[in-house]
Every structure is written in structure tokens, then in C-alpha cells.
Amino acid sequence: MRWGRLIFGFAMGVTGGISLGYALWRGGATLWVVGFVSLALGVVSTLSAVCRFGAPRAEPLDSINWNASAAPPLGQMLMNYGLISEADLEKALARQKKDKKRLGQILVDMGLVTYAQVAEVLEEQVSRREGRLLYGVGEKLVG
């Protein structure tokens, strides 16, 4: 797209220059207007293409590839804190496939964790994804 803008700008600049040269030779207000407008479009288009070559492009938030080691899944984090066992997690994941509920809700329904514990782990998960670690791995959670 930038190359297209650059080529368009160059072509318009050349067209404008030729039109102005012809207007100088033959005269005519229309040729002068066409020449100046073409030249102006060419200059603006070329400058916008050239000035944007080095500009960084922002990625949409959805396209960011989150590093799995920076924020493990909820179940893994709850196991790391010793709040649930691997067997508990497997049971909850199997139940999740049937019930179509969120894992945190299923674990609370099973009586394995509290809402406060799930909320705190989710807060840490989000903070890790944002690059700010709020809690240490060895800290005791609420409850």
C-alpha cells in the first residue's frame, strides 16, 4: 500500500510537471489548475508514503500471542498454589466439557476453592499477561 502511494505520488508529480510545462508554453487557466492540483497531489502522496515507511504499526490486542509461561492457565496456577490437586483439576475439566461453565465456577461449586481465591488467581493471571507481576509464587492466598 505504501509503495502504491509512492508510485501514485510520483506519477501525479510527473503529470503535474508536464501539465505546468505545457501550460507555460500554450497558456490556459485550465492547464494551470490541472498542473498545480496534480503536482500538489503528487507531493502530498509522496510525502505521506515516505514519512510512513519507518512508522511503527500497532497490533490489535487480539493478535498478540500471549506467552504461556508468563500466565499459566487458571487450573495450573491453582495447582501451583497447592489449592487443588491434579486429580481435582482433571475432574473439573471433565465436568466443564459437560456443563459448559467456567472452570473457576466449577471449582467453587465442587467446594475446592472460594470465590476470593479464584478472583485473586485471575487477577494475578491478568497482571502477568500485562507484564506486571503483582504476587509472588510462594505467597499465601486469601482463605
KOLNU-362674 format. One line per field, with one value per residue (C-alpha): x, y, z; residue number from 1; chain; residue in three letters. Coordinates in nm, 3 decimals, decimal comma. Layout:
<pts>
east = X  ...
north = Y  ...
up = Z  ...
vovex = NUM  ...
sefi = A  ...
vovo = ALA  ...
</pts>
This chain:
<pts>
east = 0,000  0,284  0,457  0,134  0,106  0,467  0,419  0,091  0,264  0,549  0,310  0,097  0,408  0,529  0,180  0,164  0,507  0,419  0,086  0,258  0,520  0,252  0,052  0,362  0,407  0,043  -0,128  -0,477  -0,616  -0,742  -0,394  -0,251  -0,513  -0,469  -0,094  -0,091  -0,351  -0,166  0,165  0,020  -0,141  0,186  0,388  0,139  0,105  0,480  0,549  0,282  0,430  0,788  0,714  0,520  0,790  0,952  0,638  0,565  0,237  0,025  -0,115  -0,470  -0,491  -0,644  -0,345  -0,093  0,047  0,046  0,343  0,208  0,490  0,405  0,050  -0,035  -0,398  -0,618  -0,612  -0,233  -0,199  -0,436  -0,228  0,093  -0,051  -0,150  -0,519  -0,621  -0,462  -0,406  -0,691  -0,922  -0,831  -0,896  -1,239  -1,324  -1,211  -1,421  -1,720  -1,652  -1,691  -2,038  -2,163  -2,008  -1,932  -1,616  -1,350  -1,343  -1,719  -1,697  -1,417  -1,619  -1,929  -1,719  -1,613  -1,243  -1,176  -1,352  -1,458  -1,192  -0,917  -1,031  -1,056  -0,708  -0,553  -0,736  -0,607  -0,254  -0,308  -0,422  -0,136  0,114  -0,035  0,000  0,361  0,316  0,360  0,164  0,208  0,496  0,454  0,505  0,259  -0,044  -0,376  -0,696  -0,885
north = 0,000  0,238  0,154  0,220  0,558  0,634  0,536  0,730  1,036  1,014  0,973  1,268  1,480  1,400  1,465  1,796  1,898  1,814  1,999  2,309  2,295  2,270  2,549  2,770  2,700  2,714  2,907  2,846  2,865  2,507  2,369  2,577  2,446  2,085  2,123  2,269  2,023  1,725  1,847  1,912  1,566  1,410  1,591  1,514  1,149  1,101  1,268  1,062  0,742  0,833  0,961  0,647  0,396  0,397  0,443  0,155  -0,027  -0,110  -0,461  -0,524  -0,669  -0,992  -1,064  -1,063  -1,408  -1,439  -1,630  -1,937  -1,930  -1,569  -1,658  -2,027  -2,137  -2,095  -2,463  -2,479  -2,169  -2,311  -2,631  -2,429  -2,265  -2,602  -2,516  -2,811  -3,138  -3,266  -3,516  -3,230  -3,037  -3,337  -3,391  -3,023  -3,015  -3,323  -3,158  -2,837  -3,020  -3,135  -2,826  -2,560  -2,342  -2,155  -2,355  -2,123  -2,156  -2,537  -2,549  -2,328  -2,546  -2,853  -2,684  -2,696  -2,319  -1,999  -1,712  -1,495  -1,745  -1,772  -1,393  -1,346  -1,602  -1,448  -1,105  -1,240  -1,408  -1,081  -0,888  -1,139  -1,105  -0,730  -0,775  -0,671  -0,946  -0,839  -1,151  -1,385  -1,755  -1,854  -1,611  -1,744  -1,662  -1,549  -1,813
up = 0,000  0,078  -0,248  -0,432  -0,265  -0,356  -0,720  -0,737  -0,590  -0,837  -1,131  -1,018  -0,970  -1,320  -1,462  -1,278  -1,401  -1,761  -1,732  -1,592  -1,865  -2,131  -1,962  -1,974  -2,342  -2,459  -2,178  -2,050  -1,698  -1,702  -1,770  -1,485  -1,241  -1,354  -1,332  -0,980  -0,846  -0,994  -0,861  -0,515  -0,504  -0,611  -0,344  -0,066  -0,166  -0,196  0,137  0,314  0,171  0,256  0,605  0,699  0,600  0,943  1,149  1,387  1,334  1,636  1,653  1,762  2,111  1,981  1,761  2,046  2,113  2,492  2,627  2,810  3,067  3,158  3,260  3,301  3,277  3,585  3,677  3,656  3,873  4,136  4,140  4,174  4,486  4,626  4,631  4,413  4,309  3,958  4,008  4,115  3,803  3,577  3,736  3,699  3,335  3,256  3,424  3,230  2,899  3,001  3,188  2,961  3,266  3,352  3,535  3,834  3,883  3,863  4,122  4,357  4,302  4,386  4,713  4,630  4,629  4,725  4,501  4,664  4,578  4,216  4,188  4,329  4,095  3,797  3,899  3,903  3,567  3,411  3,568  3,430  3,085  3,114  3,216  3,579  3,836  4,145  4,357  4,424  4,358  4,721  4,880  5,063  4,903  5,073  5,272
vovex = 1  2  3  4  5  6  7  8  9  10  11  12  13  14  15  16  17  18  19  20  21  22  23  24  25  26  27  28  29  30  31  32  33  34  35  36  37  38  39  40  41  42  43  44  45  46  47  48  49  50  51  52  53  54  55  56  57  58  59  60  61  62  63  64  65  66  67  68  69  70  71  72  73  74  75  76  77  78  79  80  81  82  83  84  85  86  87  88  89  90  91  92  93  94  95  96  97  98  99  100  101  102  103  104  105  106  107  108  109  110  111  112  113  114  115  116  117  118  119  120  121  122  123  124  125  126  127  128  129  130  131  132  133  134  135  136  137  138  139  140  141  142  143
sefi = A  A  A  A  A  A  A  A  A  A  A  A  A  A  A  A  A  A  A  A  A  A  A  A  A  A  A  A  A  A  A  A  A  A  A  A  A  A  A  A  A  A  A  A  A  A  A  A  A  A  A  A  A  A  A  A  A  A  A  A  A  A  A  A  A  A  A  A  A  A  A  A  A  A  A  A  A  A  A  A  A  A  A  A  A  A  A  A  A  A  A  A  A  A  A  A  A  A  A  A  A  A  A  A  A  A  A  A  A  A  A  A  A  A  A  A  A  A  A  A  A  A  A  A  A  A  A  A  A  A  A  A  A  A  A  A  A  A  A  A  A  A  A
vovo = MET  ARG  TRP  GLY  ARG  LEU  ILE  PHE  GLY  PHE  ALA  MET  GLY  VAL  THR  GLY  GLY  ILE  SER  LEU  GLY  TYR  ALA  LEU  TRP  ARG  GLY  GLY  ALA  THR  LEU  TRP  VAL  VAL  GLY  PHE  VAL  SER  LEU  ALA  LEU  GLY  VAL  VAL  SER  THR  LEU  SER  ALA  VAL  CYS  ARG  PHE  GLY  ALA  PRO  ARG  ALA  GLU  PRO  LEU  ASP  SER  ILE  ASN  TRP  ASN  ALA  SER  ALA  ALA  PRO  PRO  LEU  GLY  GLN  MET  LEU  MET  ASN  TYR  GLY  LEU  ILE  SER  GLU  ALA  ASP  LEU  GLU  LYS  ALA  LEU  ALA  ARG  GLN  LYS  LYS  ASP  LYS  LYS  ARG  LEU  GLY  GLN  ILE  LEU  VAL  ASP  MET  GLY  LEU  VAL  THR  TYR  ALA  GLN  VAL  ALA  GLU  VAL  LEU  GLU  GLU  GLN  VAL  SER  ARG  ARG  GLU  GLY  ARG  LEU  LEU  TYR  GLY  VAL  GLY  GLU  LYS  LEU  VAL  GLY
</pts>
